Amino acid sequence: MSKKPVPKAKKGKKGKKKGGDETSLEERYKRTLQEVATLRLELDCRIGESRKARTVDSEAREMVSDMKEALEEEKYSKLEITTDMARHYKALQTQMEMRVQYLEEEVKRLTALLDDTKLKLHLVTEERDRLKKEKEEQFQVMKEKIKSLEKAYQVILEETLDSMAVKLETCRTKWSQESELMERRNLQLIQEFAL
């Protein structure tokens, strides 16, 4: 609040009565009391604002101090992390170089093994093809023998069947004749017994 200017008392005429002076003095006194109360209020406000400003300033200083400490700690932590990461990187690089060297040697070994395996496979394939060809030839020979045997057996079977058919026909004729002869005898016996 801005300070109100104190109004100046008007000078009265010399010939005025005392009662008028008392009223003017009393009004001035009241106004002065009001101004004092107003000034006290304004002073209290200013003191409150000053305290708040000091508190904010103190908090800001404390915050800045905390932030400086945190920044220093972070710098130290980052330095430790960077050092640790550099150490880890070197260790990993060494490990990676050893791994690459091992893998290169392993590739050489496996390439030699693969070449050897290819050679063995080639030899085995050739042997397999040779055996397959031999078996096919043997199979063909056996097939021809079986065909020849089939034909021979067929001839024998046909001859045997023809011979059996002739024998059966002969037997059938003989049986037929014997059967007729027996029927006649039986009829003759029946006729004799019927007498």
C-alpha positions, 0 to 999 in steps of 0.5 A: 500500500502506498503511503497516503500524504498527510493533509496539512492543517489549515490555518485558522483565522486569528480571531476564531474561537477555541472550540473550532480549534479543538474540533480541527485538532480532534479530526487531525488526531483521528486522521493521524491514528488512521494513517498510523494504522494504515502504515502499520498494516502496510509495514506488516505486509512489507515485513511478511513479504520480506520474510517470504522473500528471505525464505524463498531466497534461502530455499533458492540458495539451498536448492542451488547448493543441493543442485551443485552437490548433485551435479558434482556427484553426477560428474563423479558418477559419470567419470566412474561410469566412463572409466568402468565402461572404458575398462569393460570395452577394452576387456570386451575388445580383447575377448572379441579378438580372441573369439575371432581368432578362435573362430578363424582357426575353427573355420580352417579346421572345419573346412579341412574336415569338410574337404575330407568328408567330401572326398570320403563321400565321393568314394562311398558314392562311387562304391555304392554306384558300383555295388548297385550296378553289380546288383542290377546285373545279378538281378537281371541274370537271376530274372532271366534264369527265373524266366527260363525256369518258369518256362521249363516248369510250365512245360513240365506242368503242362506235360504232367497235366496232359498225362494226368488228363489222359490217365483220368480219361482212361480211368473214367472210361474204365470206371464207367464200364465197371459201373455199367457191369456192376449195374447189370450184375445187380439187376440180374441178382435182383431179378433172380431174388425176385423169383 
